[in-house]
């Protein structure tokens, strides 16, 4: 199927828990029409369908794929495109109009949820930047390996648990505020630490750990110095928090001083990170919980591997 190069493929991922999700799309659609943008539109009926729809658009020859959604939607679209072929990856440029509960990768580039017009203007200008793509690959002794890709970060442990609980409670409460507070309350009954064994550079780490964040970008404040185009991964490891230190850590996270906390150990690497054991802790990539993740597992980076449309 021959698609005009100027024609966008748009996947709209409605924001969960919003009373009138179509109001947002109506405003975006009106501005697209005002700017005379040619596009084909598909609405994602579920979070999981975004990956399938992105693969379909990639197979049909689109060179611009725009995700109206958050980090999780962008992650699934990325994995959909990369599941098709190397040719599709080289042809496709990804863009985003922030619309999720977490938009960390969009924020890195200066895109905000409230300014969809600026995001669309930037997409029209089509300023391309090749960005790094991280990968997380299982290495089982028996059976086939599994691989998932990410743009922002991989979380192992507590933060992945929070992502999972917030998703589950949002399904129940249908409201962001209630899902946040119920998630925070439920975390009080979760085990805070797990025995993990991993290797970063020459450091062999084998101890009780609360959370590991491996970031190609900001990693929700846990890898604040990471940039998605230098071919390096930043790693932060949090361990042995007392209750008062936990609240102190949250305050420092909010103010961008997370790496200064005494219970946070930071690394930077070009090499693969080897996870030998994580005591079956949850793993999330860009906020998407990967339930098939298992150790041993390797996390690495493909430098400047996909085109991303960045702001003007």
C-alpha positions in Angstrom: 0.0 0.0 0.0 1.5 3.4 -1.1 1.0 6.1 1.4 1.9 9.8 0.7 5.0 10.7 2.7 3.2 13.8 4.1 0.3 11.8 5.4 0.4 11.0 9.1 -0.9 7.9 10.9 -2.4 8.9 14.2 -3.2 6.6 17.1 -5.4 8.3 19.7 -5.1 6.7 23.2 -7.9 8.1 25.4 -6.8 9.1 28.9 -8.1 6.6 31.5 -10.5 8.0 34.1 -11.5 11.1 32.2 -15.2 11.7 32.0 -15.2 13.0 28.4 -12.1 11.7 26.6 -13.4 12.6 23.2 -13.4 16.3 24.1 -9.6 16.3 23.9 -9.5 14.6 20.5 -12.1 17.0 19.1 -9.9 20.0 20.0 -6.8 18.3 18.5 -8.8 17.3 15.3 -10.0 20.9 14.8 -6.5 22.2 15.0 -5.2 19.6 12.6 -7.9 20.6 10.1 -7.1 24.3 10.6 -3.4 23.5 9.7 -4.5 21.3 6.7 -2.7 18.2 8.0 -3.5 15.1 6.1 -3.8 12.1 8.3 -5.5 8.8 9.0 -6.9 8.3 12.5 -7.4 5.2 14.6 -8.6 5.1 18.2 -7.0 2.5 20.5 -9.7 0.5 22.2 -7.3 -0.7 24.9 -3.8 -0.1 26.1 -2.6 -3.4 24.6 -4.1 -2.6 21.1 -1.8 0.3 20.6 1.1 -2.1 19.7 -1.0 -4.0 17.2 -2.2 -0.7 15.5 1.3 0.7 15.3 2.5 -2.5 13.7 -0.4 -2.3 11.2 0.4 1.3 10.2 4.1 0.5 9.9 3.3 -2.4 7.6 1.1 -0.1 5.5 4.0 2.2 4.7 3.4 5.3 6.8 6.5 7.4 7.4 5.0 9.5 10.3 3.4 7.8 13.3 1.9 10.2 15.9 0.8 8.9 19.3 -1.8 11.0 21.2 -1.0 9.4 24.6 1.5 9.1 27.4 4.7 7.2 28.0 3.0 3.8 28.1 1.2 4.4 24.7 4.5 5.6 23.1 6.3 2.5 24.4 3.7 0.1 22.9 3.8 2.0 19.6 7.6 1.7 19.6 7.4 -2.0 20.2 4.8 -2.3 17.5 6.9 -0.6 14.9 10.1 -2.6 15.8 8.2 -5.8 15.6 7.6 -5.3 11.8 10.9 -5.0 10.0 14.2 -3.0 10.0 12.9 -1.3 6.9 9.9 0.0 8.8 12.1 1.3 11.6 14.3 3.2 9.2 11.3 4.7 7.3 9.2 5.7 10.3 9.5 8.8 12.5 7.7 8.8 15.8 6.0 11.8 17.2 3.8 12.4 20.3 1.0 14.7 21.5 1.1 14.2 25.3 -2.2 12.9 26.6 -1.4 10.3 29.3 -1.0 10.4 33.1 2.8 10.1 32.7 4.5 12.0 29.9 8.1 12.0 31.0 9.6 11.4 27.6 7.5 14.3 26.1 8.5 16.5 29.1 12.2 15.9 28.3 11.7 17.6 25.0 9.6 20.5 26.4 6.2 19.2 25.4 3.4 19.8 27.8 -0.1 18.2 28.0 -1.9 21.6 28.0 -0.2 22.9 24.8 -1.3 20.5 22.1 -1.0 23.2 19.5 2.7 23.6 20.1 3.1 19.8 19.8 1.2 19.8 16.5 3.2 22.8 15.1 6.4 20.9 16.0 5.1 17.8 14.2 4.4 19.9 11.1 7.9 21.4 11.2 9.2 17.8 11.3 12.5 18.4 13.0 14.0 15.0 13.3 16.4 13.7 16.0 17.7 10.2 16.0 17.3 8.9 19.6 18.6 5.9 21.5 16.3 2.9 22.0 16.9 0.7 25.1 16.1 -3.0 25.2 15.4 -5.5 27.9 16.1 -9.1 26.9 15.6 -12.3 28.9 18.2 -15.0 28.7 16.6 -18.2 29.9 18.5 -21.4 30.1 15.7 -23.2 28.3 13.2 -21.8 25.9 13.2 -18.7 23.7 14.5 -15.3 24.8 12.0 -12.4 24.9 12.8 -8.7 24.2 11.1 -5.4 24.8 12.2 -1.9 23.9 12.0 1.4 25.8 12.6 5.1 25.3 12.6 6.4 28.9 13.5 3.8 31.5 13.2 0.4 33.0 12.2 0.1 36.6 12.7 -3.1 38.7 11.1 -3.3 42.2 9.2 -0.7 44.1 8.5 1.8 41.3 7.3 -1.0 39.0 5.0 -2.1 41.8 3.6 1.5 42.1 3.0 1.6 38.4 1.1 -1.7 38.5 -1.0 -0.8 41.5 -1.9 2.6 40.1 -3.0 1.0 36.9 -5.1 -1.5 38.7 -6.7 1.0 41.2 -7.4 3.4 38.3 -9.4 0.6 36.7 -11.5 0.3 39.9 -11.8 4.0 40.9 -11.8 5.5 37.4 -10.3 8.7 39.0 -6.6 9.7 39.0 -6.6 11.2 42.5 -8.3 8.2 44.1 -6.1 5.8 42.3 -3.0 7.6 43.5 -4.0 7.7 47.2 -5.2 4.1 47.1 -2.0 3.0 45.5 0.1 4.8 48.1 -2.0 3.2 50.9 -1.7 -0.3 49.4 2.1 0.2 49.1 2.3 0.2 52.9 1.4 -3.5 52.9 4.0 -4.4 50.2 7.5 -5.7 50.9 9.8 -2.7 50.3 13.0 -4.7 49.4 14.0 -7.7 47.3 17.2 -9.6 47.1 18.8 -8.6 43.7 21.9 -9.6 41.9 23.1 -7.4 39.0 26.3 -6.2 37.4 26.9 -2.6 36.2 30.3 -1.9 34.7 32.7 -3.6 37.1 30.4 -3.4 40.1 28.9 -6.7 41.1 25.8 -5.9 43.3 24.2 -8.6 45.3 22.1 -7.4 48.2 18.6 -6.3 49.3 17.4 -3.5 47.0 14.2 -1.4 47.0 14.3 -0.1 43.5 16.5 -0.1 40.4 16.0 2.5 37.6 17.9 2.2 34.3 17.2 5.3 32.2 17.9 6.4 28.7 16.0 9.6 29.6 14.8 11.1 32.9 13.3 8.0 34.4 10.6 9.8 36.3 13.2 11.8 38.1 15.4 8.8 39.1 17.9 9.3 36.3 17.7 13.1 36.0 21.0 13.5 34.1 20.3 10.9 31.4 19.8 12.0 27.8 18.4 9.8 25.0 21.1 10.4 22.4 24.5 9.9 24.0 24.6 6.1 23.8 24.7 5.7 27.6 22.4 4.4 30.3 22.1 5.9 33.7 21.4 3.6 36.6 20.1 4.5 40.1 19.9 1.9 42.8 18.0 2.5 46.0 18.4 0.3 49.1 17.8 0.1 52.9 15.4 3.0 53.4 14.0 3.8 56.8 10.5 5.4 56.8 11.9 8.9 57.5 14.6 8.4 54.8 11.8 7.2 52.4 9.9 10.5 52.8 13.2 12.4 52.5 13.9 10.6 49.2 10.4 11.4 47.9 11.0 15.1 48.7 14.4 15.1 46.9 12.8 13.3 43.9 10.2 16.0 43.6 12.9 18.7 43.7 15.3 17.1 41.3 17.9 16.1 43.9 17.3 12.4 44.0 20.9 11.3 43.3 22.0 13.3 46.4 20.2 10.9 48.7 22.6 8.8 50.8 20.7 5.6 50.0 20.9 6.1 46.2 23.9 4.8 44.3 24.3 6.1 40.7 26.2 4.6 37.7 26.6 5.4 34.0 27.5 2.8 31.4 27.8 2.1 27.7 27.9 -1.7 28.5 25.0 -4.0 29.0 23.6 -4.4 32.5 23.3 -8.0 33.6 20.5 -9.0 35.9 21.1 -12.4 37.4 18.3 -12.4 39.9 15.6 -10.0 41.0 13.6 -12.3 43.3 10.7 -12.1 40.8 10.3 -8.4 41.3 8.0 -6.6 38.9 9.7 -5.0 35.8 8.2 -2.0 34.0 9.3 -0.3 30.8 8.2 3.3 30.4 5.4 2.6 32.9 4.2 -0.6 31.2 4.5 -3.7 33.4 6.3 -6.5 31.6 4.8 -9.6 33.2 6.9 -12.0 31.1 10.2 -10.6 32.4 12.4 -13.1 34.1 16.0 -13.4 35.0 18.7 -13.8 33.8 18.1 -10.6 31.8 20.2 -8.1 30.0 19.5 -4.4 29.5 21.3 -2.5 26.8 21.0 0.3 24.3 20.9 0.8 20.5 22.4 4.2 19.9 20.4 6.7 17.6 18.2 3.8 16.4 14.9 5.5 15.6 13.8 8.9 14.3 11.8 11.0 16.7 10.1 14.4 15.9 11.3 16.9 18.4 10.0 20.5 19.1 11.0 23.5 17.1 
